[in-house]
Amino acid sequence: MATERLTLANLRKAGTITSSEIVAAVDAYVHDPAAGPYRFASGHRLDIAAAVAMSKEFARMVARPGPKEKVFRTAVTTAAMSARLSPPY
């Protein structure tokens, strides 16, 4: 039986992944978008670059006029929270 791939939001709600880990994952992506998948302490992995690339919400948010840094971080976090993570191995 295949393991269901839960979203980052599901894993945060369950307490499997902490808010601090999510901030660290977003920080790592902002620092180096080409770094590859982020591995959480639980062993789950998330390719934030892929989540951002697939997110229509991300494109809409960053297209808004005005300051970009906070909007960019919020858009990355939003894309990441709805992304399905690879299970630990």
HTML snippet that shows the backbone in 3Dmol.js (N, CA, C, O; Angstrom):
<script src="https://3Dmol.org/build/3Dmol-min.js"></script>
<div id="view" style="width:600px;height:400px;position:relative"></div>
<script>
const pdb = `
ATOM      1  N   MET A   1       0.842  -1.182   0.000  1.00  0.00           N
ATOM      2  CA  MET A   1       0.000   0.000   0.000  1.00  0.00           C
ATOM      3  C   MET A   1       0.885   1.243   0.000  1.00  0.00           C
ATOM      4  O   MET A   1       1.809   1.347   0.807  1.00  0.00           O
ATOM      5  N   ALA A   2       0.611   2.169  -0.888  1.00  0.00           N
ATOM      6  CA  ALA A   2       1.414   3.388  -1.006  1.00  0.00           C
ATOM      7  C   ALA A   2       1.111   4.343   0.145  1.00  0.00           C
ATOM      8  O   ALA A   2      -0.024   4.433   0.612  1.00  0.00           O
ATOM      9  N   THR A   3       2.138   5.048   0.589  1.00  0.00           N
ATOM     10  CA  THR A   3       1.974   6.042   1.636  1.00  0.00           C
ATOM     11  C   THR A   3       1.451   7.328   1.024  1.00  0.00           C
ATOM     12  O   THR A   3       1.969   7.802   0.013  1.00  0.00           O
ATOM     13  N   GLU A   4       0.409   7.896   1.650  1.00  0.00           N
ATOM     14  CA  GLU A   4      -0.152   9.149   1.158  1.00  0.00           C
ATOM     15  C   GLU A   4       0.870  10.267   1.351  1.00  0.00           C
ATOM     16  O   GLU A   4       1.507  10.358   2.400  1.00  0.00           O
ATOM     17  N   ARG A   5       1.021  11.108   0.345  1.00  0.00           N
ATOM     18  CA  ARG A   5       1.926  12.257   0.425  1.00  0.00           C
ATOM     19  C   ARG A   5       1.142  13.430   0.988  1.00  0.00           C
ATOM     20  O   ARG A   5       0.304  14.010   0.297  1.00  0.00           O
ATOM     21  N   LEU A   6       1.408  13.780   2.237  1.00  0.00           N
ATOM     22  CA  LEU A   6       0.706  14.859   2.910  1.00  0.00           C
ATOM     23  C   LEU A   6       1.287  16.212   2.545  1.00  0.00           C
ATOM     24  O   LEU A   6       2.446  16.321   2.144  1.00  0.00           O
ATOM     25  N   THR A   7       0.465  17.242   2.690  1.00  0.00           N
ATOM     26  CA  THR A   7       0.950  18.595   2.439  1.00  0.00           C
ATOM     27  C   THR A   7       1.756  19.074   3.643  1.00  0.00           C
ATOM     28  O   THR A   7       1.663  18.518   4.738  1.00  0.00           O
ATOM     29  N   LEU A   8       2.533  20.101   3.417  1.00  0.00           N
ATOM     30  CA  LEU A   8       3.288  20.711   4.505  1.00  0.00           C
ATOM     31  C   LEU A   8       2.325  21.223   5.574  1.00  0.00           C
ATOM     32  O   LEU A   8       2.606  21.112   6.768  1.00  0.00           O
ATOM     33  N   ALA A   9       1.196  21.779   5.153  1.00  0.00           N
ATOM     34  CA  ALA A   9       0.196  22.265   6.109  1.00  0.00           C
ATOM     35  C   ALA A   9      -0.334  21.118   6.976  1.00  0.00           C
ATOM     36  O   ALA A   9      -0.511  21.289   8.182  1.00  0.00           O
ATOM     37  N   ASN A  10      -0.588  19.953   6.372  1.00  0.00           N
ATOM     38  CA  ASN A  10      -1.043  18.785   7.132  1.00  0.00           C
ATOM     39  C   ASN A  10      -0.018  18.372   8.176  1.00  0.00           C
ATOM     40  O   ASN A  10      -0.359  18.097   9.326  1.00  0.00           O
ATOM     41  N   LEU A  11       1.246  18.332   7.759  1.00  0.00           N
ATOM     42  CA  LEU A  11       2.310  17.905   8.665  1.00  0.00           C
ATOM     43  C   LEU A  11       2.558  18.930   9.770  1.00  0.00           C
ATOM     44  O   LEU A  11       2.921  18.555  10.884  1.00  0.00           O
ATOM     45  N   ARG A  12       2.370  20.201   9.480  1.00  0.00           N
ATOM     46  CA  ARG A  12       2.497  21.248  10.506  1.00  0.00           C
ATOM     47  C   ARG A  12       1.369  21.118  11.513  1.00  0.00           C
ATOM     48  O   ARG A  12       1.598  21.203  12.719  1.00  0.00           O
ATOM     49  N   LYS A  13       0.168  20.916  11.032  1.00  0.00           N
ATOM     50  CA  LYS A  13      -0.997  20.776  11.914  1.00  0.00           C
ATOM     51  C   LYS A  13      -0.858  19.554  12.822  1.00  0.00           C
ATOM     52  O   LYS A  13      -1.270  19.589  13.981  1.00  0.00           O
ATOM     53  N   ALA A  14      -0.283  18.489  12.301  1.00  0.00           N
ATOM     54  CA  ALA A  14      -0.083  17.265  13.080  1.00  0.00           C
ATOM     55  C   ALA A  14       1.088  17.373  14.050  1.00  0.00           C
ATOM     56  O   ALA A  14       1.267  16.508  14.907  1.00  0.00           O
ATOM     57  N   GLY A  15       1.888  18.434  13.919  1.00  0.00           N
ATOM     58  CA  GLY A  15       3.041  18.611  14.792  1.00  0.00           C
ATOM     59  C   GLY A  15       4.279  17.858  14.336  1.00  0.00           C
ATOM     60  O   GLY A  15       5.278  17.804  15.054  1.00  0.00           O
ATOM     61  N   THR A  16       4.216  17.281  13.148  1.00  0.00           N
ATOM     62  CA  THR A  16       5.361  16.545  12.607  1.00  0.00           C
ATOM     63  C   THR A  16       6.470  17.496  12.191  1.00  0.00           C
ATOM     64  O   THR A  16       7.653  17.197  12.355  1.00  0.00           O
ATOM     65  N   ILE A  17       6.079  18.641  11.654  1.00  0.00           N
ATOM     66  CA  ILE A  17       7.020  19.682  11.226  1.00  0.00           C
ATOM     67  C   ILE A  17       6.659  20.960  11.972  1.00  0.00           C
ATOM     68  O   ILE A  17       5.485  21.318  12.071  1.00  0.00           O
ATOM     69  N   THR A  18       7.669  21.642  12.496  1.00  0.00           N
ATOM     70  CA  THR A  18       7.437  22.857  13.280  1.00  0.00           C
ATOM     71  C   THR A  18       7.435  24.104  12.407  1.00  0.00           C
ATOM     72  O   THR A  18       7.927  24.097  11.279  1.00  0.00           O
ATOM     73  N   SER A  19       6.876  25.161  12.952  1.00  0.00           N
ATOM     74  CA  SER A  19       6.893  26.458  12.262  1.00  0.00           C
ATOM     75  C   SER A  19       8.324  26.917  12.019  1.00  0.00           C
ATOM     76  O   SER A  19       8.627  27.486  10.970  1.00  0.00           O
ATOM     77  N   SER A  20       9.198  26.671  12.980  1.00  0.00           N
ATOM     78  CA  SER A  20      10.609  27.057  12.834  1.00  0.00           C
ATOM     79  C   SER A  20      11.261  26.345  11.654  1.00  0.00           C
ATOM     80  O   SER A  20      12.072  26.933  10.937  1.00  0.00           O
ATOM     81  N   GLU A  21      10.909  25.092  11.458  1.00  0.00           N
ATOM     82  CA  GLU A  21      11.459  24.350  10.322  1.00  0.00           C
ATOM     83  C   GLU A  21      10.951  24.925   9.002  1.00  0.00           C
ATOM     84  O   GLU A  21      11.690  24.979   8.020  1.00  0.00           O
ATOM     85  N   ILE A  22       9.699  25.349   8.981  1.00  0.00           N
ATOM     86  CA  ILE A  22       9.132  25.933   7.766  1.00  0.00           C
ATOM     87  C   ILE A  22       9.848  27.245   7.438  1.00  0.00           C
ATOM     88  O   ILE A  22      10.181  27.505   6.282  1.00  0.00           O
ATOM     89  N   VAL A  23      10.079  28.057   8.451  1.00  0.00           N
ATOM     90  CA  VAL A  23      10.819  29.311   8.255  1.00  0.00           C
ATOM     91  C   VAL A  23      12.217  29.004   7.723  1.00  0.00           C
ATOM     92  O   VAL A  23      12.693  29.676   6.808  1.00  0.00           O
ATOM     93  N   ALA A  24      12.875  27.997   8.288  1.00  0.00           N
ATOM     94  CA  ALA A  24      14.222  27.626   7.834  1.00  0.00           C
ATOM     95  C   ALA A  24      14.205  27.151   6.385  1.00  0.00           C
ATOM     96  O   ALA A  24      15.115  27.469   5.619  1.00  0.00           O
ATOM     97  N   ALA A  25      13.180  26.395   6.006  1.00  0.00           N
ATOM     98  CA  ALA A  25      13.073  25.915   4.624  1.00  0.00           C
ATOM     99  C   ALA A  25      12.877  27.077   3.657  1.00  0.00           C
ATOM    100  O   ALA A  25      13.498  27.116   2.595  1.00  0.00           O
ATOM    101  N   VAL A  26      12.010  28.025   4.023  1.00  0.00           N
ATOM    102  CA  VAL A  26      11.788  29.197   3.177  1.00  0.00           C
ATOM    103  C   VAL A  26      13.060  30.034   3.099  1.00  0.00           C
ATOM    104  O   VAL A  26      13.424  30.504   2.021  1.00  0.00           O
ATOM    105  N   ASP A  27      13.736  30.225   4.227  1.00  0.00           N
ATOM    106  CA  ASP A  27      15.006  30.958   4.239  1.00  0.00           C
ATOM    107  C   ASP A  27      16.014  30.312   3.294  1.00  0.00           C
ATOM    108  O   ASP A  27      16.691  31.002   2.532  1.00  0.00           O
ATOM    109  N   ALA A  28      16.109  28.985   3.348  1.00  0.00           N
ATOM    110  CA  ALA A  28      17.062  28.268   2.486  1.00  0.00           C
ATOM    111  C   ALA A  28      16.720  28.484   1.016  1.00  0.00           C
ATOM    112  O   ALA A  28      17.616  28.682   0.195  1.00  0.00           O
ATOM    113  N   TYR A  29      15.440  28.449   0.680  1.00  0.00           N
ATOM    114  CA  TYR A  29      15.031  28.673  -0.710  1.00  0.00           C
ATOM    115  C   TYR A  29      15.328  30.110  -1.143  1.00  0.00           C
ATOM    116  O   TYR A  29      15.851  30.333  -2.235  1.00  0.00           O
ATOM    117  N   VAL A  30      14.998  31.074  -0.300  1.00  0.00           N
ATOM    118  CA  VAL A  30      15.234  32.482  -0.647  1.00  0.00           C
ATOM    119  C   VAL A  30      16.731  32.723  -0.851  1.00  0.00           C
ATOM    120  O   VAL A  30      17.129  33.463  -1.750  1.00  0.00           O
ATOM    121  N   HIS A  31      17.553  32.095  -0.012  1.00  0.00           N
ATOM    122  CA  HIS A  31      19.007  32.254  -0.124  1.00  0.00           C
ATOM    123  C   HIS A  31      19.550  31.608  -1.397  1.00  0.00           C
ATOM    124  O   HIS A  31      20.429  32.165  -2.056  1.00  0.00           O
ATOM    125  N   ASP A  32      19.016  30.418  -1.745  1.00  0.00           N
ATOM    126  CA  ASP A  32      19.510  29.702  -2.922  1.00  0.00           C
ATOM    127  C   ASP A  32      18.382  28.875  -3.534  1.00  0.00           C
ATOM    128  O   ASP A  32      18.192  27.719  -3.154  1.00  0.00           O
ATOM    129  N   PRO A  33      17.629  29.449  -4.477  1.00  0.00           N
ATOM    130  CA  PRO A  33      16.513  28.728  -5.083  1.00  0.00           C
ATOM    131  C   PRO A  33      16.909  27.435  -5.805  1.00  0.00           C
ATOM    132  O   PRO A  33      16.054  26.588  -6.062  1.00  0.00           O
ATOM    133  N   ALA A  34      18.172  27.278  -6.129  1.00  0.00           N
ATOM    134  CA  ALA A  34      18.629  26.082  -6.841  1.00  0.00           C
ATOM    135  C   ALA A  34      19.208  25.019  -5.907  1.00  0.00           C
ATOM    136  O   ALA A  34      19.810  24.053  -6.375  1.00  0.00           O
ATOM    137  N   ALA A  35      19.037  25.182  -4.614  1.00  0.00           N
ATOM    138  CA  ALA A  35      19.653  24.279  -3.640  1.00  0.00           C
ATOM    139  C   ALA A  35      19.098  22.862  -3.659  1.00  0.00           C
ATOM    140  O   ALA A  35      19.751  21.942  -3.166  1.00  0.00           O
ATOM    141  N   GLY A  36      17.935  22.672  -4.205  1.00  0.00           N
ATOM    142  CA  GLY A  36      17.337  21.334  -4.231  1.00  0.00           C
ATOM    143  C   GLY A  36      16.368  21.140  -3.083  1.00  0.00           C
ATOM    144  O   GLY A  36      16.114  22.070  -2.318  1.00  0.00           O
ATOM    145  N   PRO A  37      15.823  19.937  -2.955  1.00  0.00           N
ATOM    146  CA  PRO A  37      14.818  19.674  -1.923  1.00  0.00           C
ATOM    147  C   PRO A  37      15.343  19.932  -0.509  1.00  0.00           C
ATOM    148  O   PRO A  37      16.503  19.667  -0.195  1.00  0.00           O
ATOM    149  N   TYR A  38      14.454  20.454   0.325  1.00  0.00           N
ATOM    150  CA  TYR A  38      14.778  20.709   1.729  1.00  0.00           C
ATOM    151  C   TYR A  38      14.354  19.481   2.524  1.00  0.00           C
ATOM    152  O   TYR A  38      13.251  18.965   2.343  1.00  0.00           O
ATOM    153  N   ARG A  39      15.233  19.018   3.403  1.00  0.00           N
ATOM    154  CA  ARG A  39      14.921  17.843   4.229  1.00  0.00           C
ATOM    155  C   ARG A  39      14.622  18.310   5.644  1.00  0.00           C
ATOM    156  O   ARG A  39      15.455  18.949   6.287  1.00  0.00           O
ATOM    157  N   PHE A  40      13.425  17.985   6.123  1.00  0.00           N
ATOM    158  CA  PHE A  40      13.003  18.323   7.478  1.00  0.00           C
ATOM    159  C   PHE A  40      13.511  17.275   8.458  1.00  0.00           C
ATOM    160  O   PHE A  40      13.898  16.179   8.052  1.00  0.00           O
ATOM    161  N   ALA A  41      13.511  17.601   9.730  1.00  0.00           N
ATOM    162  CA  ALA A  41      14.004  16.688  10.766  1.00  0.00           C
ATOM    163  C   ALA A  41      13.249  15.360  10.757  1.00  0.00           C
ATOM    164  O   ALA A  41      13.812  14.328  11.121  1.00  0.00           O
ATOM    165  N   SER A  42      11.993  15.376  10.347  1.00  0.00           N
ATOM    166  CA  SER A  42      11.179  14.159  10.290  1.00  0.00           C
ATOM    167  C   SER A  42      11.612  13.230   9.154  1.00  0.00           C
ATOM    168  O   SER A  42      11.212  12.067   9.099  1.00  0.00           O
ATOM    169  N   GLY A  43      12.433  13.764   8.254  1.00  0.00           N
ATOM    170  CA  GLY A  43      12.856  12.997   7.084  1.00  0.00           C
ATOM    171  C   GLY A  43      12.062  13.327   5.835  1.00  0.00           C
ATOM    172  O   GLY A  43      12.460  12.940   4.736  1.00  0.00           O
ATOM    173  N   HIS A  44      10.945  14.035   5.976  1.00  0.00           N
ATOM    174  CA  HIS A  44      10.167  14.462   4.811  1.00  0.00           C
ATOM    175  C   HIS A  44      10.998  15.445   3.998  1.00  0.00           C
ATOM    176  O   HIS A  44      11.792  16.213   4.542  1.00  0.00           O
ATOM    177  N   ARG A  45      10.795  15.403   2.671  1.00  0.00           N
ATOM    178  CA  ARG A  45      11.521  16.298   1.781  1.00  0.00           C
ATOM    179  C   ARG A  45      10.538  17.113   0.953  1.00  0.00           C
ATOM    180  O   ARG A  45       9.473  16.632   0.564  1.00  0.00           O
ATOM    181  N   LEU A  46      10.927  18.370   0.693  1.00  0.00           N
ATOM    182  CA  LEU A  46      10.093  19.264  -0.103  1.00  0.00           C
ATOM    183  C   LEU A  46      10.957  20.025  -1.087  1.00  0.00           C
ATOM    184  O   LEU A  46      11.932  20.673  -0.707  1.00  0.00           O
ATOM    185  N   ASP A  47      10.591  19.940  -2.350  1.00  0.00           N
ATOM    186  CA  ASP A  47      11.253  20.717  -3.390  1.00  0.00           C
ATOM    187  C   ASP A  47      10.475  22.028  -3.523  1.00  0.00           C
ATOM    188  O   ASP A  47       9.491  22.103  -4.259  1.00  0.00           O
ATOM    189  N   ILE A  48      10.922  23.049  -2.809  1.00  0.00           N
ATOM    190  CA  ILE A  48      10.202  24.322  -2.797  1.00  0.00           C
ATOM    191  C   ILE A  48      10.220  24.964  -4.176  1.00  0.00           C
ATOM    192  O   ILE A  48       9.241  25.596  -4.571  1.00  0.00           O
ATOM    193  N   ALA A  49      11.310  24.815  -4.913  1.00  0.00           N
ATOM    194  CA  ALA A  49      11.375  25.386  -6.262  1.00  0.00           C
ATOM    195  C   ALA A  49      10.274  24.802  -7.150  1.00  0.00           C
ATOM    196  O   ALA A  49       9.655  25.528  -7.928  1.00  0.00           O
ATOM    197  N   ALA A  50      10.030  23.512  -7.038  1.00  0.00           N
ATOM    198  CA  ALA A  50       8.969  22.876  -7.819  1.00  0.00           C
ATOM    199  C   ALA A  50       7.590  23.360  -7.356  1.00  0.00           C
ATOM    200  O   ALA A  50       6.700  23.594  -8.174  1.00  0.00           O
ATOM    201  N   ALA A  51       7.427  23.507  -6.050  1.00  0.00           N
ATOM    202  CA  ALA A  51       6.151  23.999  -5.510  1.00  0.00           C
ATOM    203  C   ALA A  51       5.869  25.411  -6.004  1.00  0.00           C
ATOM    204  O   ALA A  51       4.741  25.731  -6.378  1.00  0.00           O
ATOM    205  N   VAL A  52       6.891  26.248  -6.003  1.00  0.00           N
ATOM    206  CA  VAL A  52       6.752  27.624  -6.486  1.00  0.00           C
ATOM    207  C   VAL A  52       6.423  27.629  -7.981  1.00  0.00           C
ATOM    208  O   VAL A  52       5.555  28.383  -8.422  1.00  0.00           O
ATOM    209  N   ALA A  53       7.101  26.804  -8.748  1.00  0.00           N
ATOM    210  CA  ALA A  53       6.889  26.753 -10.192  1.00  0.00           C
ATOM    211  C   ALA A  53       5.469  26.309 -10.545  1.00  0.00           C
ATOM    212  O   ALA A  53       4.925  26.742 -11.561  1.00  0.00           O
ATOM    213  N   MET A  54       4.872  25.464  -9.735  1.00  0.00           N
ATOM    214  CA  MET A  54       3.527  24.949 -10.008  1.00  0.00           C
ATOM    215  C   MET A  54       2.421  25.818  -9.417  1.00  0.00           C
ATOM    216  O   MET A  54       1.244  25.568  -9.676  1.00  0.00           O
ATOM    217  N   SER A  55       2.768  26.817  -8.642  1.00  0.00           N
ATOM    218  CA  SER A  55       1.772  27.613  -7.929  1.00  0.00           C
ATOM    219  C   SER A  55       1.281  28.808  -8.743  1.00  0.00           C
ATOM    220  O   SER A  55       2.047  29.719  -9.055  1.00  0.00           O
ATOM    221  N   LYS A  56       0.005  28.790  -9.078  1.00  0.00           N
ATOM    222  CA  LYS A  56      -0.597  29.939  -9.762  1.00  0.00           C
ATOM    223  C   LYS A  56      -0.712  31.104  -8.784  1.00  0.00           C
ATOM    224  O   LYS A  56      -0.605  32.265  -9.179  1.00  0.00           O
ATOM    225  N   GLU A  57      -0.927  30.794  -7.518  1.00  0.00           N
ATOM    226  CA  GLU A  57      -1.037  31.824  -6.483  1.00  0.00           C
ATOM    227  C   GLU A  57       0.284  32.589  -6.350  1.00  0.00           C
ATOM    228  O   GLU A  57       0.278  33.806  -6.165  1.00  0.00           O
ATOM    229  N   PHE A  58       1.408  31.887  -6.441  1.00  0.00           N
ATOM    230  CA  PHE A  58       2.722  32.531  -6.355  1.00  0.00           C
ATOM    231  C   PHE A  58       2.854  33.588  -7.445  1.00  0.00           C
ATOM    232  O   PHE A  58       3.219  34.731  -7.170  1.00  0.00           O
ATOM    233  N   ALA A  59       2.557  33.205  -8.670  1.00  0.00           N
ATOM    234  CA  ALA A  59       2.680  34.138  -9.801  1.00  0.00           C
ATOM    235  C   ALA A  59       1.781  35.354  -9.599  1.00  0.00           C
ATOM    236  O   ALA A  59       2.188  36.483  -9.874  1.00  0.00           O
ATOM    237  N   ARG A  60       0.568  35.127  -9.124  1.00  0.00           N
ATOM    238  CA  ARG A  60      -0.370  36.222  -8.907  1.00  0.00           C
ATOM    239  C   ARG A  60       0.122  37.160  -7.806  1.00  0.00           C
ATOM    240  O   ARG A  60       0.026  38.381  -7.932  1.00  0.00           O
ATOM    241  N   MET A  61       0.645  36.586  -6.734  1.00  0.00           N
ATOM    242  CA  MET A  61       1.100  37.407  -5.604  1.00  0.00           C
ATOM    243  C   MET A  61       2.304  38.269  -5.970  1.00  0.00           C
ATOM    244  O   MET A  61       2.342  39.451  -5.629  1.00  0.00           O
ATOM    245  N   VAL A  62       3.278  37.697  -6.654  1.00  0.00           N
ATOM    246  CA  VAL A  62       4.489  38.469  -6.962  1.00  0.00           C
ATOM    247  C   VAL A  62       4.280  39.450  -8.101  1.00  0.00           C
ATOM    248  O   VAL A  62       5.116  40.325  -8.328  1.00  0.00           O
ATOM    249  N   ALA A  63       3.171  39.316  -8.821  1.00  0.00           N
ATOM    250  CA  ALA A  63       2.869  40.263  -9.901  1.00  0.00           C
ATOM    251  C   ALA A  63       2.269  41.564  -9.378  1.00  0.00           C
ATOM    252  O   ALA A  63       2.188  42.547 -10.114  1.00  0.00           O
ATOM    253  N   ARG A  64       1.853  41.580  -8.130  1.00  0.00           N
ATOM    254  CA  ARG A  64       1.274  42.796  -7.550  1.00  0.00           C
ATOM    255  C   ARG A  64       2.314  43.906  -7.485  1.00  0.00           C
ATOM    256  O   ARG A  64       3.500  43.641  -7.285  1.00  0.00           O
ATOM    257  N   PRO A  65       1.872  45.144  -7.653  1.00  0.00           N
ATOM    258  CA  PRO A  65       2.817  46.261  -7.510  1.00  0.00           C
ATOM    259  C   PRO A  65       3.181  46.480  -6.040  1.00  0.00           C
ATOM    260  O   PRO A  65       2.447  46.082  -5.136  1.00  0.00           O
ATOM    261  N   GLY A  66       4.314  47.113  -5.829  1.00  0.00           N
ATOM    262  CA  GLY A  66       4.731  47.455  -4.472  1.00  0.00           C
ATOM    263  C   GLY A  66       5.975  46.703  -4.052  1.00  0.00           C
ATOM    264  O   GLY A  66       6.593  46.003  -4.854  1.00  0.00           O
ATOM    265  N   PRO A  67       6.345  46.853  -2.765  1.00  0.00           N
ATOM    266  CA  PRO A  67       7.537  46.185  -2.238  1.00  0.00           C
ATOM    267  C   PRO A  67       7.450  44.677  -2.438  1.00  0.00           C
ATOM    268  O   PRO A  67       6.377  44.089  -2.303  1.00  0.00           O
ATOM    269  N   LYS A  68       8.567  44.062  -2.756  1.00  0.00           N
ATOM    270  CA  LYS A  68       8.559  42.654  -3.136  1.00  0.00           C
ATOM    271  C   LYS A  68       9.064  41.678  -2.072  1.00  0.00           C
ATOM    272  O   LYS A  68       8.597  40.539  -2.043  1.00  0.00           O
ATOM    273  N   GLU A  69       9.980  42.062  -1.212  1.00  0.00           N
ATOM    274  CA  GLU A  69      10.615  41.079  -0.334  1.00  0.00           C
ATOM    275  C   GLU A  69       9.607  40.330   0.533  1.00  0.00           C
ATOM    276  O   GLU A  69       9.610  39.099   0.554  1.00  0.00           O
ATOM    277  N   LYS A  70       8.751  41.048   1.244  1.00  0.00           N
ATOM    278  CA  LYS A  70       7.789  40.390   2.127  1.00  0.00           C
ATOM    279  C   LYS A  70       6.762  39.605   1.313  1.00  0.00           C
ATOM    280  O   LYS A  70       6.388  38.494   1.688  1.00  0.00           O
ATOM    281  N   VAL A  71       6.310  40.177   0.209  1.00  0.00           N
ATOM    282  CA  VAL A  71       5.342  39.490  -0.653  1.00  0.00           C
ATOM    283  C   VAL A  71       5.962  38.211  -1.213  1.00  0.00           C
ATOM    284  O   VAL A  71       5.298  37.176  -1.269  1.00  0.00           O
ATOM    285  N   PHE A  72       7.220  38.274  -1.623  1.00  0.00           N
ATOM    286  CA  PHE A  72       7.909  37.109  -2.164  1.00  0.00           C
ATOM    287  C   PHE A  72       7.979  35.997  -1.122  1.00  0.00           C
ATOM    288  O   PHE A  72       7.665  34.845  -1.423  1.00  0.00           O
ATOM    289  N   ARG A  73       8.390  36.335   0.105  1.00  0.00           N
ATOM    290  CA  ARG A  73       8.488  35.326   1.173  1.00  0.00           C
ATOM    291  C   ARG A  73       7.114  34.732   1.480  1.00  0.00           C
ATOM    292  O   ARG A  73       6.990  33.525   1.690  1.00  0.00           O
ATOM    293  N   THR A  74       6.096  35.570   1.506  1.00  0.00           N
ATOM    294  CA  THR A  74       4.740  35.090   1.769  1.00  0.00           C
ATOM    295  C   THR A  74       4.281  34.159   0.648  1.00  0.00           C
ATOM    296  O   THR A  74       3.663  33.127   0.909  1.00  0.00           O
ATOM    297  N   ALA A  75       4.580  34.520  -0.588  1.00  0.00           N
ATOM    298  CA  ALA A  75       4.196  33.698  -1.732  1.00  0.00           C
ATOM    299  C   ALA A  75       4.919  32.354  -1.714  1.00  0.00           C
ATOM    300  O   ALA A  75       4.314  31.326  -2.018  1.00  0.00           O
ATOM    301  N   VAL A  76       6.194  32.350  -1.366  1.00  0.00           N
ATOM    302  CA  VAL A  76       6.956  31.102  -1.260  1.00  0.00           C
ATOM    303  C   VAL A  76       6.352  30.222  -0.163  1.00  0.00           C
ATOM    304  O   VAL A  76       6.157  29.023  -0.364  1.00  0.00           O
ATOM    305  N   THR A  77       6.059  30.814   0.988  1.00  0.00           N
ATOM    306  CA  THR A  77       5.479  30.060   2.101  1.00  0.00           C
ATOM    307  C   THR A  77       4.118  29.482   1.716  1.00  0.00           C
ATOM    308  O   THR A  77       3.823  28.328   2.027  1.00  0.00           O
ATOM    309  N   THR A  78       3.295  30.278   1.045  1.00  0.00           N
ATOM    310  CA  THR A  78       1.982  29.816   0.611  1.00  0.00           C
ATOM    311  C   THR A  78       2.108  28.628  -0.340  1.00  0.00           C
ATOM    312  O   THR A  78       1.388  27.639  -0.198  1.00  0.00           O
ATOM    313  N   ALA A  79       3.011  28.720  -1.301  1.00  0.00           N
ATOM    314  CA  ALA A  79       3.235  27.614  -2.240  1.00  0.00           C
ATOM    315  C   ALA A  79       3.730  26.373  -1.505  1.00  0.00           C
ATOM    316  O   ALA A  79       3.285  25.261  -1.791  1.00  0.00           O
ATOM    317  N   ALA A  80       4.638  26.557  -0.572  1.00  0.00           N
ATOM    318  CA  ALA A  80       5.198  25.429   0.173  1.00  0.00           C
ATOM    319  C   ALA A  80       4.143  24.742   1.035  1.00  0.00           C
ATOM    320  O   ALA A  80       4.116  23.514   1.118  1.00  0.00           O
ATOM    321  N   MET A  81       3.284  25.514   1.669  1.00  0.00           N
ATOM    322  CA  MET A  81       2.289  24.940   2.586  1.00  0.00           C
ATOM    323  C   MET A  81       1.303  24.020   1.874  1.00  0.00           C
ATOM    324  O   MET A  81       0.797  23.075   2.479  1.00  0.00           O
ATOM    325  N   SER A  82       1.027  24.279   0.614  1.00  0.00           N
ATOM    326  CA  SER A  82       0.073  23.436  -0.110  1.00  0.00           C
ATOM    327  C   SER A  82       0.758  22.305  -0.876  1.00  0.00           C
ATOM    328  O   SER A  82       0.087  21.465  -1.477  1.00  0.00           O
ATOM    329  N   ALA A  83       2.079  22.281  -0.857  1.00  0.00           N
ATOM    330  CA  ALA A  83       2.826  21.258  -1.580  1.00  0.00           C
ATOM    331  C   ALA A  83       2.799  19.917  -0.832  1.00  0.00           C
ATOM    332  O   ALA A  83       2.749  19.878   0.397  1.00  0.00           O
ATOM    333  N   ARG A  84       2.833  18.854  -1.580  1.00  0.00           N
ATOM    334  CA  ARG A  84       2.880  17.499  -1.004  1.00  0.00           C
ATOM    335  C   ARG A  84       4.346  17.101  -0.855  1.00  0.00           C
ATOM    336  O   ARG A  84       5.136  17.235  -1.790  1.00  0.00           O
ATOM    337  N   LEU A  85       4.696  16.610   0.330  1.00  0.00           N
ATOM    338  CA  LEU A  85       6.082  16.265   0.620  1.00  0.00           C
ATOM    339  C   LEU A  85       6.374  14.808   0.315  1.00  0.00           C
ATOM    340  O   LEU A  85       5.492  13.952   0.371  1.00  0.00           O
ATOM    341  N   SER A  86       7.631  14.547  -0.007  1.00  0.00           N
ATOM    342  CA  SER A  86       8.081  13.173  -0.143  1.00  0.00           C
ATOM    343  C   SER A  86       8.200  12.592   1.255  1.00  0.00           C
ATOM    344  O   SER A  86       8.695  13.255   2.167  1.00  0.00           O
ATOM    345  N   PRO A  87       7.748  11.350   1.429  1.00  0.00           N
ATOM    346  CA  PRO A  87       7.809  10.746   2.765  1.00  0.00           C
ATOM    347  C   PRO A  87       9.242  10.463   3.183  1.00  0.00           C
ATOM    348  O   PRO A  87      10.142  10.388   2.346  1.00  0.00           O
ATOM    349  N   PRO A  88       9.443  10.307   4.482  1.00  0.00           N
ATOM    350  CA  PRO A  88      10.802   9.993   4.956  1.00  0.00           C
ATOM    351  C   PRO A  88      11.227   8.610   4.460  1.00  0.00           C
ATOM    352  O   PRO A  88      10.400   7.738   4.191  1.00  0.00           O
ATOM    353  N   TYR A  89      12.518   8.446   4.353  1.00  0.00           N
ATOM    354  CA  TYR A  89      13.029   7.122   3.953  1.00  0.00           C
ATOM    355  C   TYR A  89      14.107   6.684   4.887  1.00  0.00           C
ATOM    356  O   TYR A  89      14.664   5.599   4.722  1.00  0.00           O
TER     357      TYR A  89
END
`;
const viewer = $3Dmol.createViewer("view");
viewer.addModel(pdb, "pdb");
viewer.setStyle({}, {cartoon: {color: "spectrum"}});
viewer.zoomTo();
viewer.render();
</script>
